[in-house]
Amino acid sequence: MKPKRKVITRSPHRTVGLVACGWLQKEVIEYESQLERRFIQRMLLTPGVIRIIDQPFTVTYGEEKDKSYTPDFLVEFSSGRTLIIEVKPEVFVNKSVEMFNKVSSILKQRTFSFHVVTDDMIDHADLPVKIELLLRYARGSVPDQAVQAVLGAMQSTTEPMSIATVMQMAQVDKTVVFHMLGRTMLIFSDDISLADDTHIKSISKETDHEDVCIPNWLDAATWDPNAGVRAQDRSKQNSVRRPDYSPKLHVGYRQGDDSDF
């Protein structure tokens, strides 16, 4: 049974709330911090995400099964892969390394990938502000005729087009394009930008979903129990293959623990 977060009874020092995204799923997504909220928002702009579940289950571990851990999120992709996510400020990650090593082993045995996402990965540059704006447009509505006009314009070529070109060809204003980007009906061909010369493209199942190799597509660093957490090197990022709107993750895998959920 999924442990529900009792949002109305939380400490006044904690930021809690709900994210509604009816275009993706019927269930609202609960968060317990602004960092978790920003993670959810980034996942909503990640191509291939089909479901986000908060606090999906509890894992028991330890020799006496006297310890428990509840991950923050479960994220399902159209490729069939499932990620289990812990969202945590970078300064607190090292304190939980031992627990993450044990939990990741348990989850791997059940075909889940365990990832730790930090504020350094989520709050890169001014992306949260851009994503917030796009999701604001995503929650609104636009005429279906305008959406079809944009899709028709995008189908005229296999190459990415600038936002300005799409607007001109489809005879729509920028709110329509932002709405479709916010709902991942269109995606950025490189980094997220709201400028007119930003290049965008339509979703292609074959190239944008099914060839996703998680965690490589997310530019993940492997969680090494012997080395601790490895720092990310943003200078080596491939912005086309691993766009900035997907968080870079710490990943933990280790064999040898027979604990059950």
N, C-alpha and C positions, 0 to 999 in steps of 0.2 A: 504494500500500500504506500502510495506516495505521501511523504510527510508534508502537509500544507503549512505554509508560512502564515502565521497569524498577524497580518499586516497591521491591524488597528491596535495591537497590544505591544508593539515594539517600543524600545526606549526612545525618548524624545531626542537623544543624541544620534540616533541612526536615521538614515534617509531610506525610506521604503516606499514602494509604490508598484504600479502596474504599467505594462506596456501593451497596448492593444494594437494588433496588426491583422485585421480581418481579412486582408487580401492573401495572407499566408496561411493562417490557421484561425479556428474559432476560439481557442483558449487564449486568455490573456497570459502574459508572462510576468511573474513577480520578481522584484529585485530588492536587495537589502542595502544597496549603496549606489551612489552615483556612478562609481566605476563599473558595477554590474550593469547599470542602465546603459552606459556607453558601449559596453561589450555587446549587449543585445542589439543595440542600434547598428553596430558594425556587422553583426551577423545578418541582420535584415537586408543589408546591401551586398551580401556575399552571394554570388551566383551559385545555384545548386542547393541552397539550404531550403528544406521543405518543412521543417518542424523544429521548434525550440521549446524544451520543457524545463521548467525550473525545479530544483531539488527532486530529481527523478526517482531516487531510491537511497537506501542506506546500506553501506558496506560494513560488516563486522570483521574484525581482524585481531590478531594476537593469539598467543598460545591458548589462552582461556576464552577467546572470543569476547573479551571484556571491553574491547575498544570499538568505536564506531566512527564512521566518516560519511557525511552526506555531501556529494558533489553539488556544485552550484547549478550546473546546466547539463542537459543532454541535447546535442545538436545532430539532427538527421540530414543527410544529403541525398540528392536524387541519384547519386552514383551507388547508393546502398551502404555507404560507410556511416558509422555513428561515432561521434566524438563525445567524451565525457570531459567537462570543463570545470576547472577550479579558477576563479577570478580572485586575484590577490595582489596587493601592492608589492612591488619588487622588494622593498626593504624587509618584508616578512617571510619571503619564500624560504630562505635558508633555515629558518626555525622549524619548518615543516618537512624538510627533506626526507627524514627517516619515515614519516608517515606516508609521504607521497611514493616512496620506493615500494613500500608494502602494498599500498592500495593499487598502484599501477600494475603490479604483478597479478593481483586478483582479477582486475578488470580485463587484462590481456587474455587471461585464460577463458574469459567469456566473450572474446572477440570485440571488446571495446578498446578504443584508444583513449588513454588518459593524458590530458594536457593542462598545463598551468599557464594562464594568461595574465600578464601583469600590466600595470599602468604604463610602463615604458613602451609596451607594445600597442596599447590601445590609444593613448593620448599623443600620437605622433603629429607634430606640426599643428595645423589648424583643422585637421580632418574632422574632429567631433563637431565643430561648428557647421561645416559643409554637410555632414551627414544629417545633423539635426534639421537643417533646412530642407534637404531632399525628402526626409520622412514626413515633414510637415505638408509638403505637396502630395506625398503618397497617400496621406490620410484623407485628402480631399477627393473630389470627383471631377472628371473631365468628360466631354461628349465622346461617345464611342466612335463617332464619325471621325473625330480628330485623331484618336488612337489608331484607327485603321489607315488614315492618311499617312501617319508617321511610319507605320509598319510597311505600307506600300512603297514609301520613299526609300526605306532602308533595304528593301528587297531588290532595288534596282541595281545594286552593286554588292559585291562581296567584301569590298574594302571599307574600313571605318570612315565615317564622315564627321565633320565638325558639327557642333550643335547649331551654329548659324546656318550651315548648308541644309541640315534637316528641317529647320524651321522654314527656310525659304522654299524648299521643294514641297513640303507638306502643307504650307500656308497655315502654320499654327504659331502660337506664341510660346515663349520659353516655359510657361507653367505646365504645358502639356508634356514637353520633353522632360522636365524635372519630375513630374508625376510618374512617368514611365520609368525613369531611372531609379526613383525611390522604390518602385515595386519590382525592380529588376526585370522589367519587360525589355529594357535596354540596359547595356552595361558599358562601362568605361573601357576603352582599349588600352589605357595606361593609367596614370594616377588620377584620383578624383580631383576634378576642377570644375568650377561653375562658369568658367569663361567661355565666350562664344566660339573660340577656336579650339576648344577641347574636343578630342575625337571620341566618338562613341560607336557602338555597333549593336546589332540585334543578337539575342540569345541563340546559340547553336548547340543543340544537345550533343552532337557528335564531338565538337571541339571544346566546348566550355563546361560540359558536365561529365561525360563518361570517361574522358581521359584524365580526370582529376586524380592525382596520386597523393592521397593524404598520408602523412603530413607534408610531403614535398611541396605541394601546391601552396600550402600555407607558410612555406619557408621556415619550418620548425627546426629547432635545435633539439637533438636527442638528449633525453634525461639520462645522465650517467650517474648511477649510485656511488661510484668511486670518486668522481670528479666534482660532484655537486651540480650547480646550475651554470650552464655555459652562457656567456654574454652573447648577445646578437651583434652581428656586424652589418649594419645597414648599408655600408659602402659597397657591399657585394650583392645587394639585392637586385634581382631581376624584376623590374617593375612591370614588365609585360606578362611574364609567366606567373608572377606572384604579386598582384596589384596591392597597393597600400591599403585598400579597404578590407583586406583580410588580415586579421591579427596574426603576428608571428608568435609561435607557441613554444613552450617548454614541453617536452614529451618524456614520459617515464615508462620504461619497460624493464621488467626483471622477472626471471623464472624462480620458482622455488617456494611459493607460499600456497598451501592447499586450503586456505580459508574460504568460507562461503559467504554469500550475501546475508 
